[in-house]
Structure formats: C-alpha cells, structure tokens
C-alpha cells in the first residue's frame, strides 16, 4: 500500500512523517512485531539514556487505518563530512551508551542488517547533530523478557557488530 509522506520501509513496517518532529511506524496486518512490546522496549531504553529514538505515544490513524508507534523524527547527517578524529569521539560515546543499555538489560539486536535484507549494513545507526542514535527496536530484547542466558548470547553477537560498525564508521 502507498502511504502519504513515507520516510522509510523495513522488512515488516513503514515509517511515515507526521510532522517536523514526529514520525509514525505503521503496524498494519501481521507485522511480525508487537506494537505494545516495541513501545515498552523503546520506553525502557529511553529511561536509561538518549541513544534510542524517543518514544512519544501509541495512536490509531483513522485515515490509513493503521496503528502507529509515534516517535521523535531524527534528521540524519552524513558522517563522511567529518574528520576521523571527530568520528572516533562519536563512536566512543556510542559504545559507552550502548554498554549502559546492555548493563540495564536492553539489547538492540539489529545494529547490522542481515545480508538478505535490503538497505545499508548499518541502517539503524544514524548520525545526528547530537551524535549517533539508534532506530528500530523491533527485534530488541529486554533481559527480563528473555532471561540471562539468551540475553548474554544477544550481547555477545551485538558486541561483534559494534566492532564491525566501528571499522565501517571510521574507515569509510
């Protein structure tokens, strides 16, 4: 379906622009993701730090007949316009903030897209005026939901992705 003001689309959801400050992630039909669970994980991450896009509200859009997870609109900038020394600082802050989320019990799980999904490898990490930010917590997990053993496996995999992202971010 064609949506007004489409910003992006992933494997299961479309994101539309609502205003200069808000976007809505649409949940139509079987999206393989639960809007309530995604909102809960986003709110949890927001309570730890500002790395993950800010949750605003859940809403039903009558015009397009879709449930929406409304969040802040992030305006990305191209990191390649900045010196490597500045990118190193942004990366250090990103790693510290991601580590804080891990210690609090949140793991993103989708820093690097699987090779069979379209888009760039690290589409969920955006550079903004305030530093690196994360979007799309659809498959993220809370330790309280998955337990210690599974959570630790997710952390291990994500730490490998962080290393790959660092190489990508600094050397591109």
C-alpha positions, 0 to 999 in steps of 0.5 A: 500500500502507498502511504502519504509522506513515507520516510522509510520501509523495513522488512515488516513496517513503514515509517511515515512523517507526521510532522517536523518532529514526529514520525509514525511506524505503521503496524498494519496486518501481521507485522511480525512485531508487537506494537505494545512490546516495541513501545515498552522496549523503546520506553525502557531504553529511553529511561536509561539514556538518549541513544534510542529514538524517543518514544512519544505515544501509541495512536490509531490513524483513522485515515490509513487505518493503521496503528502507529508507534509515534516517535521523535523524527531524527534528521540524519547527517552524513558522517563522511563530512567529518574528520576521523578524529571527530568520528572516533569521539562519536563512536566512543560515546556510542559504545559507552551508551550502548554498554549502559543499555546492555548493563540495564538489560536492553539489547538492540539486536539489529545494529547490522542488517542481515545480508538478505535484507535490503538497505545499508549494513548499518541502517539503524545507526544514524548520525545526528547533530547530537551524535549517533542514535539508534532506530528500530527496536523491533527485534530488541530484547529486554533481559527480563523478557528473555532471561540471562542466558539468551540475553548474554548470547544477544550481547555477545553477537551485538558486541561483534557488530559494534566492532564491525560498525566501528571499522565501517564508521571510521574507515569509510 
